[in-house]
Amino acid sequence: MSDLIDWIGIVAVSVGPLWLIFHYVTKWKQSAKITPQDENLLDEMYTLARRLEDRVMTVERIVAADNPDFRAGLTAQNRDWQDQRAPYQIDRRN
């Protein structure tokens, strides 16, 4: 009986880790990857966000010019950042 337990232990120690490794390698290969359609959607969303940010900043500048008591939110916070940001380059994607 003890020989049987020894063999089960040896098989479990040798087969168990290999089974875990192969199981998770298979799961990793089946995981979702970003598709070209997803990349295009992300590019469109980034462009839209940039345009919306520019629109908000324009509206804040107009309102600040008309109303001296207006406290600018986005424009005041991002004025320095706006000047320093690099233009978006689509070829820098992964």
C-alpha positions in Angstrom: 0.0 0.0 0.0 2.8 2.4 0.8 4.3 1.7 -2.7 1.1 2.9 -4.3 1.1 6.1 -2.2 4.7 6.7 -3.2 3.9 6.2 -6.9 0.9 8.6 -6.7 3.1 11.2 -5.0 5.8 10.8 -7.7 3.3 11.2 -10.5 1.6 14.1 -8.8 4.9 15.9 -8.3 6.1 15.3 -11.8 2.8 15.7 -13.8 1.1 18.4 -11.6 3.5 21.3 -12.4 3.6 20.5 -16.1 -0.2 20.4 -16.2 -0.4 23.8 -14.6 2.2 25.3 -16.9 0.6 24.0 -20.1 -2.9 24.9 -18.8 -1.9 28.6 -18.3 0.1 28.8 -21.5 -3.0 27.7 -23.4 -5.2 30.2 -21.5 -2.6 33.0 -22.2 -2.6 32.2 -25.9 -6.4 32.2 -26.0 -6.7 35.6 -24.3 -8.1 38.5 -26.1 -5.8 40.6 -28.2 -6.3 44.1 -29.5 -7.6 44.0 -33.1 -7.0 46.5 -35.9 -10.6 47.6 -35.4 -10.0 48.2 -31.7 -6.9 50.3 -32.6 -8.9 52.3 -35.1 -11.6 52.9 -32.5 -9.0 54.0 -29.9 -7.5 56.4 -32.5 -10.9 57.9 -33.2 -11.7 58.2 -29.5 -8.4 60.0 -28.9 -9.0 62.4 -31.7 -12.5 63.1 -30.5 -11.2 63.7 -27.0 -8.6 66.2 -28.3 -11.3 68.0 -30.3 -13.7 68.1 -27.3 -10.9 69.4 -25.1 -10.1 72.2 -27.6 -13.8 73.1 -27.8 -14.1 73.3 -24.0 -11.1 75.5 -23.8 -12.5 77.8 -26.5 -15.8 78.1 -24.7 -14.0 78.9 -21.4 -12.0 81.6 -23.1 -15.1 83.1 -24.6 -16.9 83.1 -21.3 -13.9 84.4 -19.4 -13.7 87.3 -21.9 -17.4 88.1 -21.4 -17.5 87.6 -17.6 -14.6 88.8 -15.5 -15.8 86.8 -12.5 -15.7 83.5 -14.4 -13.3 81.1 -12.9 -11.8 78.9 -15.7 -11.4 75.3 -14.9 -9.9 73.3 -17.7 -8.1 76.2 -19.3 -6.4 77.4 -16.1 -5.4 73.8 -15.1 -4.0 72.8 -18.5 -2.6 75.9 -20.0 1.0 74.9 -19.3 0.3 71.3 -20.2 -1.4 72.3 -23.5 1.8 74.1 -24.6 4.1 71.2 -23.7 2.1 68.2 -25.1 3.6 66.6 -28.2 1.4 66.1 -31.2 -0.2 62.7 -31.5 1.7 60.3 -33.7 -0.2 57.3 -35.0 3.0 55.5 -35.9 4.0 55.3 -32.2 1.4 52.7 -31.4 2.3 49.2 -30.3 
